[in-house]
Amino acid sequence: MSLAELTRNSYHVGINAGQWLDLCKLWIEQKGLSQDSPNVGPVISETILKLCGTYDADPVLQSYLREALSNGLLPISVFVANFLQLANSPEIQSASTLDRLCRLALDAHYAANLPPSGSLPSLTVPQSTLLSTVHDALVFLRNAYSFPPSKFHRLSASASELVTLLLSCTTNIPHIPTAQAMMYLGEANDILHTIRLSSDVRQALETFALSLSLLIGDDAKAEREAQLIHTMQLGLGRNDVLDSNTEADTVTCSLLLQSLVSSRAGDYGAGSDLEAVALLMGTIRWTSWAPSVFYTQILLAALTCVAGSSPRDARDESSFIWKAFVLGRLPRLLHMLEKTLERHGTNEVGMHHAMHSALSTMLQHSELLARCDKVLSRARLGAEDSSIQKPFLSQLLHQLRAVELVDQQFVITMDPTLASESMSRLQSEAAEHNCTLENYLDSKLTAESSDVDSQALFDRIRSEPGSHHFFAAAVRRCLTAHFRAGDLEILSHLMKILYTYDFALDILSLHLKISDVLFDAIHLLTDYDCETVGDPQTASSHLGNIVLFVQVVLTKFRISASTLKKGDTLLRTDFLRSSRVYHLDDLPPEAKSVFPAWFKAIFDTSSDGIEDTILRSTRPRTLLQMSATLFSQACIARQENRIDVDALRNGVSYFLEPLLNWTLVGVVHAMLFEVQQRGFAATHPLEVLRTLLLAPNCPRVVLRLCSPNILRLMCSKRAQVVNPGVLDIEAIKALAFQTLGLKKDVIVILRPCALGSTAAQEASSIPPETFLHLPRREIREAFMFARERKGPHIDVARCLTIITPTKFLLLFWSELCVAANLGEIETCRRLATFVLVTPRSGAPPLLPLFVHNVLPIMIARIDQQTGDANTNIDLMVTIVSTILSAALHLEWAIQTVCSEQKVIAGQTSAMIARKLASDLRAQKTNSQTSAVILQRLSGVPTFTANFPVFMP
């Protein structure tokens, strides 16, 4: 039995800390080891810390650690190093657990009565190892402040105390590589600028940052100048010679892939075939990468994104989405890219052989591949996921072979186990039915089936990324055919399945244009009426599933546009989000004419209920518009005693049946707004909410869409002064928490939204006072990830919902200048190109705004500087040249691939360059900076060849 097994078994059978310690000493004696052996302290520390991650620092485990630390079996320095590594991993996500473990380390240090340099790190530890531990502590400190404040822990204070003690040990920083020193300095500066620290830790961190700055000294300046020369070569047109770091850089392609996935339902997301291929082609052209380098960059970035997608909780689907994209979608996009390059005669070197070279390079990144395997093994995958046992690279090879991006012989060379690759389970089932996989899935999707059978089918689809393309094709074909035929029954069945299995929508969004599906569905809802159907009640129920599907898609993919356009047809979406309560005189004309009949049918106990006649006379969109008003008027009538409580409840019951339950999202939001405006004394709206939400037949999809707003109201300060038992407020809160998959004791801040949001966006732990700082945090985290060779990402569209585009660009420029002064001009160039050039649905183009509005402000500020401004001028020249060149190549790629002229940046790159050249010439006599920028841009032949307006 190993020491780790002894510790785990002791805990599981309930042995107390003293007995466990005696057993450990006996084991050490029997093995002939000493207590300071490397096979003792580190093993105990790692084993107990992993148990703490599973059992949330159970008091017994804490007592084990306390005994081991006090008796010297576990050195404090070993525990601190192991704790910091684990604290920065996804294995422990509880703030209270991290706080208790951090306090254990601090208490042990104080009990030892030793200076920090002889306790937290040992006296013999190398300074390079100490700096690595300090870096881990800084990351831990930053993460500690990301948790919401709570009376149950003081994690930020404990982390600050630990960091202060560790920083006091860094009195003699050795000469370390410049890149490493820059990484440490970047982390320190990031914390100093983003976190409100106590005076002690701030002073210690500033001293540490100053020491690093002095250490970097002229080395960084020399490195920055060398990097600038290389950057200008890349940015201004040609990349004939690639330096040793180019293939290892994953910033550009990581940003591109992150954009394709996060904006997958947009016009330039992964689901848009031509536009996605155009983005890939534009990247090849503006970087001037050789095909083998491009494929190496793309694959490295894909693996990096997969490795960084470790799920934070049971609701986090990021690992599944990245696996589905990299295995199920990316190979097909690359295949389309190859065919496009061949069709337009630009496949000069041979992309096919370049893929072989890139895959051979991947074998050298064994650590990255192992991280991918580990992340996916921990992800919440389908119950029948048989592919989870295969290495990720083997799965990728299989999918690349399926789309003929690699040869079978090469695949066997890379992985001999793929020589006799068998069919997947779905493929086998399709073969048994003597049909293609797409036809087989088509037949299964349109056939009536039990919930158990549907669950089994979708579990298999989920676990087989190779089937996702065929699943999306089957859905597209089915929807197209039945929208054309107006077959409500099959459309209703299919759309109910799709909104029930949330991951199915993620798969579809990666493989087809969601906006096209939305347009067809909304077109049907806009024009449909029950006037000529045989059974209007059944038709209304079928139509309801289409309404709920559209509401889920609009919410999940944050589609906020009030209109959708296809060709010359323009459709409005606002009636699907309507929660407006109208004054009776202000109702739309069509609703005003039928409102009295509906109110009588629903809330008058003497009526015969909802008859076919009233359904035939009311279009579904009209019913959506007036449902909230029906309930508001019913609450008023109840308050005035014109109807009794039974009449109100009887009316509510109509809306819990399939006939009308598809109108409930707007009704619930309207009632929540009533309570928010009038307070919890609004008993009748609260009674309606209680009856609707706690009813066993309230659709789960309605709860999913409404729960964020429910919690925002029920967890407000106003709700806390209400007796929890009144109107079942606690029961409603518990139901909302359960629906969202949140723990009841977690304090969350929910973002405002019209219809809720997806699971990943439904709750945010960002405190309100730091919400406005999110754009700065996004930018700094992107730089941090780039330094750590992780996949950086900036959600520009979300940042622009928090601050104006101009303020965002000014903030972005300030962060670029900070990074440039640390020698990171290449990273600045790549991030700026992504932010300014990449097109985004629903967000204004930033390139002309930056060049015409922000750049003149920056030039004026540089002119007013009294110190050395060369770094900022270098950065400006590099970014301007790169973004204009990248925009030009992207315009060409979109025109070539999409066969249409699209002005993606609001203006063409030629127009932007013409105005910039004119402005620089007009200002050069009064602005030294303008003159220098114009001179440098005019002196580069490759740039002036693309933009002749800059020729001298």
N, C-alpha and C positions, 0 to 999 in steps of 0.2 A: 504494500500500500504506500502510495506517495504521500508527501506532506500535504499536498493540495487535497487529495482524497480524504485524508485524515481530518482535515479542517471542515470540509463539506459534510462528511458523515457525522462529525461531532455536532455540528449545528442542526442538522436535520433530525437527529435523535434526541436533541434537547440537553446536551451536556453543557454545564455552566462554564464560565470563562476560566476559573481556577483549575478545574479538572482538565479542560482542553489544553491549558498551558503545560500542565504536568505531562500529558500525553505527548505533546510536541517535544518537550525536553527529553523524554524517554526515547522518542523516535530518533532525535539527533544523536543521542548517546549510542543507540544501537547501530546507527549508520557510521559512527566514528567521525562525525562532523563537529565543527565548532559553531557557536551561535552567530558569529560574523561571517559564516560561509555564504557565498552568493546563492546557494541552493536553499537558503532558509528565509531570510528577511524578504527578499523580492517575491518568493513564492507565496508566503503568508499574506503579504500586502495585496498582490494581484488577486488571489483567491477570494479574500474577504471583500475587497472592493467590488468584484464582479457579483458577489452575493448581495451586496448592498444595492447594486443597480437593479437586481431582481426583486428584492424584499424591502426596498426603501429604507435602508439603514435601520433595520430592526434593532431594538435595544440590546439583544443578545450579541449581535454582530458588533455593535459599538463596544460592548464590554470585552469582546475578544481583542479588538484593536487596542483598547485602553490597557489591558493586561500585557499585550505583546510590546507596546511602546514603553510602558513603565518598567518592564523587566529586561529591556535591552534585546529581546528576541527580534524585534522589528526596529531597526534604526529609524530615527525621525526623518533623516534625509532621504532614505529609501521610500518611506511612506509618502512624503511630500511630492517627490518626483512622480511616483506611480499615481497618486491622487490627481495631480494636475493633468496628466495624460488622459486619465479616464474622464475627468470632469469636462474636458474639451471634446469628448467623443459623444455620439448619440446614446450611449448606454445608460447614462443617468440624466434624466430630464426633470427631476424634482428639485426645486429650489431649496426646500427644507432639508432634503437629504444631503445636498451639497454643502449647505450651511453647517449641518451637524458634523460632517466629515472634516470640513475645514477647521471647525472649532477644536476637534480632537487633535489635529496637528498643532494648532496654536497652544492649546493647553499643555500638550506634551513638551513643547519647546519651553514654555515658562516654568514647568515643573522641573525641567533638567537644570535650570539655573546656569545656563551657558550662554555666551554671546551668540548671535545669529549665525556667524560664520563657522561656528563649531557645532552647530545643532541642525539647522534647516538644511544647509549643505555641509557635508563633512569637510574637515580641514584639508583632506587630500584630493578633493574633487578638482579636476582640471577646470580652468576658467571658461574654456569653450563649452564644457558641459553645464557649468553654472549659468552661462548666458542662455543656453537652450532652455533650462528650467525657468529662468526669468521670463523668457519669451512665452512659455506655456502659461506662466502666472499672469502675464499681461492679457493674453487671450481669455483666460478664466475671468479676469477682472471685467473685461468688456462684456463677456457673456452674462456675468452676474448682474450687471446693470440693465440687461435686456429683459430680465424677469420683472413682472409687475410688483410693486411694493406690497408687502403683506405683514400682518401682525404675527404670522406664524414663523417668520424667519428674518434674519438680518444678514442675508448673504452678501450684499454689497459691502457692508461694514467689515465682515470677516475677510472677504477677498482683498479689500483695501489694506487691512492689517497685515495679511500674509505678503502682499506685494511690497509693502514698505520694508518689512524685515528682510526680504530677499534682495531688494535693491541696495540695502545697506551693506551687503556682502560684495557688491561689484565695485570695489575701490580701485582695482587695477585691471582695467579692460585690456586684454591682449590684442595684438595685431591680428585681425580676422579679415577674411575676404570682404572687399568693398560691398559686393552684392548682399552678403549676409548682414553686414552692418547697416546697410540701407533698409533691409527688411525690418530689423529691430527698431531702427529710428522711425520708420513709417508707422509701425505699430504704436510706438510711444506717442508720436505726434497725433495720431488718430484719436487715441484715448484723451489726450490733453485738450483736443479741440471739441470733442463730442460729449464728454461726460463731466458732470459737475462733481469734482473730486473734493475730498477733505484736504485741508491745507498740508497735512503731513505727507500724504501720498503724492499730492501734486508737486511739492517741493522735491521729494525724492525722485520722481519721474522726470522733472525738468533737469535735475542734475545728471541723471542717466542719459537723457537726450543730448545734453550739451557735451558730455564725454564722447558720445558716439559721433557727433558732428565734428569735433576736433580730430577724432580718429580718422574719419573719412577724408577730411581736408581736401588737398589738391587731387587726390586719387579720383574722387568723384567727378571733379571738373574735367580731368583728362579723359575719363571714361565717357562723360557726357559729350565732349567734343568729338571723340571718335565715333560715338553712336550717332551723332547728328549727321556726320558725313555719310555713314551707311544708310541712315533713314532717308536723307535727301535722294540717294540713289534709288531707293525703293519707291519713294513717294512720287518722284517726278517722272516715272515712266518705265524704267528698265531695271531688271534684277538679274543681270548676267552672272554675277557671282554671289552665291548665298553664303553667309558666314555660318559658323558652326552652331549658332544658337537658333537659326531660323526654323529648322525642322522641329526643334523642341518647344517653340513658342506656340501656344494654343489660344492666345487671346482672340485673334480675329475670327477663327472658326468657332470657338466656343460662343462668342457673342452672336454669331450668325445662327448657330444651331439653337441657342437659347431663345432667340427671337422667333425662329420657325415654330418651336414648340409652344412657347408661352402665348404667341399670337396665332395659334394654329387655325382658329376659326375666322381670322381676318383675311383681307384681300391678299396679303403677302405672307400668309402662314403656310404650314406644312400641307394643309388640305388643298391649297391652290396649286395645281400641277405646274402650269406654265410660269406663274409668277415666282414660285419657289425655285424652279430651275433657272429662271433669269437671275435671281439673287446669287445662286451658285456660280453661274457663268460670269456675272459681273465681278465676283470676288476673284476668280482666276485672272481676269484681265487686269484689274487695277493693282493686284499684287505682283503680277508677272511671274507667278510661280510656275515651275515646270510641273507637268502632270503628276510625277511621282511625289513631289513635295506637296502639292495640293492634296492628294489622297492621304499622305501621311498626316498632314495637318488636320484634315477632316476626321480621320479615324482616331487620332490622338484626342482631339476635342470631344468626339463622341464618347470615348471610353472615360475621359475625365468627367464629363457630365453625368454619366451613369454612376461612376464611383462616388460622386458628390451628391447623389440623390437619396441618401440614406433616410428612410422614413422617420419623421419626428414622433408620430403617434399612429394609432390604428386608422385614422382618417386620412393620413397623408398618402396620396396616390402617386407621388412623384416618381418613385422607383418603377412602378408599373408603366407610367407614361413614357419614361425614358427608355425602358426596355422595348415597349411597343414601337417607339419611334426608331430607335437604332436598328432593331432587328426587322421590324415589319414595314417601315416606311422609307428610311434613308437609302437602303439598297435600290429601291425602285426610283427614287429621285436621282440617284447617281447614274442609274441605267438610262433614264430619260435624258440626263445631261450628256452622256456619251453619244446617244443617238442624235441629239441636237447639234453637238459639235461636228459629228460626221456629216450631217446634212448640210451644214453651212461651211464645210471645208476647212475648219480650224483645228481639227484633231491632228496636229502636226507630228507629235511624238508618239502617239499611240497610248491612249488612256488605258487600254486593256492590260498592257504589260506594266503600266505604272501602278495599277492596283496590286499586282503580284509583289512589286518592290515594297509598296507601303505595308502590306500584310507581313512581309518578312521583317520589316522594321518593328512591327508591333511585338514580335516575339522577344525583343530586347527589353520590353517594358513589363517584365514579369510581375513587379510589385503592383503596377496599375491594374493589370489583369486580375491579380488576386483580390484587389479591393473591389473590383466589379463583381467577382464571384461572391464575395462576402456580403456585399450590399444586397444583391438579389436573393441570396439565400435567407436573408433576414426579412425581406419585404413580404408584405401580405399578398401572396399570389393565390391563384385559384386552387381549389382543393384537389384538382386533378392535374396539377402542374408537374408533368413528368420531365419536362426539359430543365427543371431547376437543378437536376443532378449533373447536367452537362456543363463543362466550362463555357463561359460566355463567348470566348473566341471561337469555340467549335460551333456554337449556335450562329455566330456571325458569318463564319465561313459557309455554313450550310445555306443561309439566306442569300449570300452573295452568289453562290453557285446557282441557286434557284432562278436568279434573274440574269444569269450568264455574264456576270462581271468577272468571274474567275473560271479557269478550266478545272475539270474534274481531276486531272492528273496533278495539278498544283495543290488542290484541296487535299488529296491523299498524301502528298509530300508534307504538307503542313500538319495534318492530323490523320494518321492511318485509320483511326476508328471510324472515319466517315466513308471508308471504301464501300461498305455495304449498308448504306444508310437506309433505314426502313421508313415507310410512310408514317405520317402522323395519324392519330386516331381519327380525326375528321376526314382526312384523305382516304383512310381505309373504309370508313362508313360510306363515303361517296362512291368508292370503287365497288363496294358490295351492291349498291343501287344502280350500278352501271351508268353513272352520270358524272359530270364535272363537279368540282367542289362548289363553284358558284351556284350551279343549278340545284345542288343538294341543299345548300343553305337557303336558297330562295324558297324551296318547297317546305323546309322546316319553319321558316319565319312566317309564312302565310297560313300554315295549318294550325287549327285549334289544338292546344296542348295544355296539359296540367301545369301548375306552378312548379312542381317537382321536375317535370321534363324540361321546362324552359330554363330552370336554374342549372340543370345538368348540361344543357346545350351551351349556355352562355359561359359556364365555367370552362368548358373545353375551348371555346373560342378565345376566351381571355388568356388561357395558358399556352396558346399556339400562335405566336406572332406571325408565322407564315400564312395563317388563315385570315389575317385581318384585312388584307387587300381584297380577298374574295368575298368576305363578309360585307365590306363597304360597297363593293360592286353589286352584290345581291340586293342590299338595301336600296341603293340608288335605282336599280332597274325596277324593283318592286314599287317604290314610291312614284317614279315617273309614270309607270303604266297605270297605276290606280288613281293618281291625281288626274290624269287625262280622262279616265273613265268615270271619275267621281264616285268610286266605290268606297263609301264611308266605312263599311264594316271591316274590311281588311286594313284600311288606313288606321282606323281606331285601334285595332288589335296590335298592329306593328308599332305604332307610336307609344302605346301603353307599355309595351315591352322595353322600348328604348329609354323612356324616362324612368322606368323602374330600375333598370340596371345602369347605373350612372357611368360605369366604365365603358359601356357600349357607345355612349356619346363621345367619350374621349377617343375611342378607336375611329369612329366616323369622322371626327374633326381632323384627324391626321391624314385621312385618305380621300376625303371629298369636301367640296366647298359647302360649308354649313349654310352660308347665306342663300345658296340656291334652294336648299331644302326649306329654309324659313320662308323664302319668297313664295314658293308653291303652296305651303300650308296657309300663310296669311292671305294669299289670293283666294283660296277656297273659303276661308272664314269671312273675308270681306263681302263676298258676293252671295254666300249661301243663305237660303231661306227654306223653311219647311212647308211652304205653301202647297207644293205639288206632290210631296212624298206621301206614301201610303200610311206609314206609322211615324208621326212626328215625334212621339216620345222616345222611341228607339233611336231615331235619327239624332235627336238632341243629345242623348247619352253618348252615341258614337262621336259626335262632334266635340263633346267635352274632352275626350282624351287627346284630340288634336290641339285644343286650346291649352291644356295642361302641358303638352309636349312643347309648344311654342314658348310658353312662359318659362319653362325650365331651361330651354336653350338660350333664350334672351338673358336670363339671369346667370347661368353657368359661365357663359362666354363673355359676359359684361358688354353685351351689344346694346348700347344706349341710344342709337340713332332713332329719331322719331319717324323716319321713312326708310323704305327699301326700294331700290330702283333696279329694274331689269329691262334693258331696251328702252322703250318709250313709256313703260308702265311704272307708275309711282304708287306705292302702297303705304298707308299709315300703320304704325304699330302702337300708337298711344292707347287705342281702345283695349288692347290686351293688358295694359298696365294700369288701367283706370281704377282708382280708388276714390275718385272725386264724389263728394256729396253735393248734389245740386239743390238749389232752391227750386221749388216746383215750377215757378215761372221761367226758370232758366234752362230747363231740360231741353235737350235737342228735340226738334219737332217730331221725329218719329217716335222717340221715347215718351214725349208728352201725351201723345194720342192713345198709347196703350197702358200708361202707368196706372190709372185708376183701376182698370180691369185686373191688372196683376196684383195690386195691393189688396183688392177685395178677394181674389182667388186664394191668396196666401194667408192673409191675416184676419179674414172674416170667417168666424166659425160657422156661419149660416150658409157659406158658399159650398159649391160642389167640388172645390179643389181646382187643380190645373187641368183644364180640358184641352182637347186637341185644337179647338178653334183658336184659343189664345196663343198656342204655340205656332200655329200656321200664320198668325198675323204679326208675329214678332221675329225679326231677324236676330240671330245669335249675337251679333256685335252690339245690337241695341240692348239686349239683355245684360251684356257685360257692362255697358255704360250706366245702366240704371240700378243695378243690384245693390250697390252701396247706399243709394238714396232710398231704396225700399226699406232697408234695415234702419236707416236713420229716421225715416218717417214712422216706422213701427215703434221705435224707442220713444219718440215724441208722443205718439198716441198712447203708449203704455203709461208714460209719465202723467198724461192728462186724463188717465183712466177711461179712455175711449175704447181700449181693448184690455182684456185681463191677461194674467200671466200665462194661462193655458193657451190663449190665442197666440201669444208671442212665441211660446215654445213649439206650438203646432206649426207655425210658419217657419221657424228655424228648421224643423225636421224635414221640410221639403228640400232644403238646401244640403241635406246630408245624404240624399239619394243621388244615384248617377244622373238623374234627370237634370239637376241644377248644381251639383257639387263643383263643377268646373268654374263657377263664378265666385268661389269662396275666397280666393286670394285677395281680390279687390275688397270684398266685404270685411275680411279680417283686418286688413290694413286701415280701412276706414274706421272701424270700431276702435282700433288702437289709437288712431289719431284723435278720436273723440275723447278718449280717456286721457290722453296726453294734454289736450287743451283744457278739459274741464276738471281734471284730477280724478282721484279714485272715488269721489262722491258720485260720479256718473255711473250709478248702479245698473241701469238698464243696458248700456253698451257692455259693461263688464259681465252682466248675466248672459248676454248674447255670446260673448267670447267664451265664457265658461261652458255653455251648452254646446257650442260648435267644436271647440278644441278638445274637450274631454270626452266627446262622443266616440264610442268604439268604431263607428263607421266613418269618422272623419278621414279623408284620404291622406295617406302618409306624405304624398308629394306636396299637398297643401301645407302640411306642417313643416316640411323641409324649406319651402319658399318663405314661410312667415316667421319661423323661429328666431332668426336674428333680430327682427323688430320686436317680437314678443319679449325676448330677454332684455333688449335695450330699455323697454318700458318697465318690465317686472323687476329688474335689478336696479332701477333708478332710486335715488334718495327718497323721492316722493313715495315710492312703493314700500320703503322700509318702515315708514311710520304707520302703515296700515296693518291691522291684525292679520297675520298670515292665514288664519283659518277662514277669513271672510272671503267669500266667492272663490275659494280654492286657488288662491294665488300661488301657493307653494306647489300645488299639484300641476298647475299650468307651467310653472318654471321647470319643474322636474321633467315634464314631458318634452319641453323645448330642449333642455340639456341632453336628454336621451336621444332625441331626433338628430341633433348635431353631433352626437358622440362625444360630448364634453362631460367632464367630471363636475359634479354639483358644487364642489368646494373651490373650483377654479374661478378667479375673478377675471372677467374678460371685458374688453372694450370693443363693441361691435361697430363696424363702419356703417354709415348711413347708406341705404340703397333703396331702390324702388321696389324690387321684388325679392330681396334677400341677396344671396351670392352663393358661389360654389363652396363646397366644404372647406377648401383651402383658404377661401377669403371670408368665411363667415365670422371668424373671430380673430382678433388681433391683440397681441399682448403689449402693443405699443402704448405707453401712457399718453393721455391727451396732450400733456405739455410738450412731449417730444414728437408728436405726430407731424408738426410742421417742419421738423428737422429730418424727416424721412428722406427727402431728395439728397441731402448732404450725406446721410448714412448710406444710401444706395451707391453714390459715387465712390465713397471711401471704401466700402466693402468690395467694389469692383477692383480698385487698385490693390487692396489687400489680397484678394483671391489671385490676381495676376502675379503678385510677388510670390505667392505660395504655390504657383503652378496649378491652381485649381481653375475651374471654369467660371470666369466672371460673368456677371449679368447685371444690366441696368433696366429697370422697368420704367422707361421714359414716359410712356403713356400715363402711368399712374402718378408719376411725379408731376406731370402737367395738370393733373386734377387738383393738386395741392397748392402749387404756386404758378404764377403766370409764365409763359414761355420765355420772356425776356429775363425775368428773375432767375429762372432755371439756368439759362445760358450764362448769365453772369456768375452764378454760383459754380457752374461747371468749369468755367474758365479759371476761377480762383483756385479750384482744386487741381486743375491741370498745371498751373504755375507751381504749386507746392510740390507736385510729383516731379516736374521737370527739374526743379532745383535739387532733387534727390538723384538726378541722373536717369530718370525714367521716361525720356522723350519718346522712345519707341512705343512704350505702353500708352503714353498720351496720344500718340498719333493714331493708334489702332482704336482706342476708345472714342476719340473724337470722330473718326470716320464712321463708326457705328452709330453714334448718337446723332450726327448731323446729316448723314446720307441715307441711312436705311429707312425706307418708307414704312409708315404705320397707319393702320386703319383707325379712323376716329381721332387722330392727333394732327395738329397743324404741322406743315413742313418747317423744319428748323434751319435748313441751310441758308435760304435767302435772309432770314431774320438774323442769323449770326453774322453773315458777311456784311449786310447793309446797315444793321442797327447796333450790334454788339461790338463788332470789330472797330468801328470808329471810336467808341468809348474807350476800348482798351488801348488803342493807339494814342489817344489824348492822355491817358494815365501814364503811359510809358514816357511820353514826351516830358511830363512833369516830374518824373523820377530824378532824383539827384544821384543815386548810386548806380551800380552796374546793372544795366538792363539787357545785357546781351542774351541771357538765358531766355527771357520772355520774347525777345525778337526772334531768336532761333526757333522757339516753339511756335510762334505765329507764322513764320514762313513755312515751316514744316507742315503745319496743320492746313493752312490755306492751299498749298500746292497739292497735298494729298486729297483733301475733300473735293476739290474741283476735278481732279483727275478721276477719282473714284466715281463721282456723280456722272461724269462723261461716259465712263465705261458701263455704268449701270443703265444709263439711258439707252446706250447701244444694245445692251443685252436684252432689255425689255422690249425694245422695238423689234429685235431679231427673233426672239422666242415667241412673243405674244402677237407678232405681226400687226401691231398697232402703235400709233404714236401716243405715248403717255407722258405727261409732264409730272413726274413724281414729286418734284420739289417745289411745285408752284410756278417755278421758272426754269428754263433750261440752263444747263451749266454755262453755255456760251453767253446767255444774257447776263447771268450773274457775274461772269468773268469780265464782260465788257464794262459793266457799271463799276466794278471794283477797280479795274485799270484806270477808268476815267477819274474816279474819286482819288486814287493815289496820286495821279499826275497833278490833279488840281491842288492837292494839299502838300506836295513835296517841298515847295518853297518855304512853307511855314511849319512843316513837321519833319523833323529829322528821321523819325521812325518810319513815316510813309515813304520817304526817299530811299531808306535802306531796304525796306520790303520790296519796293518796286525794282530796285537795282538787282536784288538777289533773284527775284522771280524772272526778271528779264534775261538774266545771265545763264539760264538753264535751257539748252536747246530742246530737250524732250518736252519741257513744259510749254515753251513758246510754240512748238510744233502743234500741240493740241489747242493752244489758245493764242493765236497770232496777235491778238490785241495787246499782248504784253511785249511784243518785239520792240526793241529800242528804236 
